[in-house]
Amino acid sequence: MPKDSLQKVVLHHRTGAITLGFAYQTDFGEDIKIITREGKEQTLPVYDLKAVFFVREFKGDPKYEEIKFLVKMPVSPTVWVRAQFSDGEILEGRVSNGLDLLTQPGFYLSPSDRETNNLRVFVVKSALASFAILSPDP
C-alpha cells in the first residue's frame, strides 16, 4: 500500500474499546495518528492498543469465521505465524521474516484468509499472550 494513501483502520484497544478511522501512517513508533470518521485528528499511544486492523469496510461480519490455515501464496520472504492476544483472539497469517519482527514494538500480519475484511493487521507485540512460527514460507 502506498504510504500516501488514506487507509481505513480499526484500532482495537487493550481495554476492549474500538476506534474507527483513517491513517496515512503505516510505520508506527510510540504513537499512531489517525483521522476519525468525524474528521478530527487523533494521536494514540501504540502501547494502549492490541492491534491496528487495515480493513476493506468498517462494518465487518461478526458471524464470519476466518480461515486459519496456510493457503498457497506466491513465494516471498515471510513466515506463517499464529498470534494470540491476551484477550484470547487468534490471528494467523504471514509476516515479514526480518529483524524488525524482533526489534520493533509490532509487526504487520497478512491474514491467511483472503476473504476476511482485514487486509493486514499491525499487531502490537506487548498485547500478545503467545506467538508461534508455524511454518517457513513454502
KAWOMO-V659918 format. One record per pair of residues at least 24 apart in sequence whose C-alpha atoms are under 7 Angstrom apart, sorted by sequence separation. I is the first residue (numbers start at 1). J is the second residue. D is the distance in whole Angstrom. If there is no record, write none. Layout:
I|J|D, I|J|D
This chain:
68|92|6, 14|48|6, 13|48|6, 14|49|5, 13|49|4, 14|50|5, 12|49|6, 13|50|5, 12|50|5, 12|51|5, 11|51|6, 12|52|6, 11|52|5, 71|112|6, 86|127|6, 10|52|6, 11|53|6, 70|112|6, 85|127|6, 86|128|5, 9|52|6, 10|53|5, 69|112|7, 85|128|4, 86|129|5, 9|53|5, 10|54|7, 68|112|6, 84|128|6, 85|129|5, 9|54|5, 67|112|7, 68|113|7, 83|128|7, 84|129|6, 85|130|7, 8|54|6, 9|55|6, 67|113|5, 84|130|5, 7|54|7, 8|55|6, 66|113|6, 83|130|6, 84|131|6, 83|131|5, 82|131|6, 83|132|7, 66|116|6, 82|132|5, 81|132|6, 82|133|6, 81|133|4, 82|134|7, 80|133|6, 81|134|5, 79|133|7, 80|134|5, 80|135|5, 79|135|6, 80|136|6, 60|117|6, 79|136|5, 80|137|7, 79|137|5, 78|137|6, 57|117|7, 77|137|7, 56|117|5, 76|137|7, 55|117|5, 56|118|6, 75|137|7, 55|118|4, 56|119|7, 75|138|7, 54|118|6, 55|119|5, 53|118|6, 54|119|5, 54|120|5, 53|120|6, 54|121|6, 53|121|4, 52|121|6, 53|122|6, 51|121|7, 52|122|5, 51|122|6, 52|123|6, 51|123|5, 50|123|7, 51|124|5, 50|124|6, 49|124|7, 50|127|5
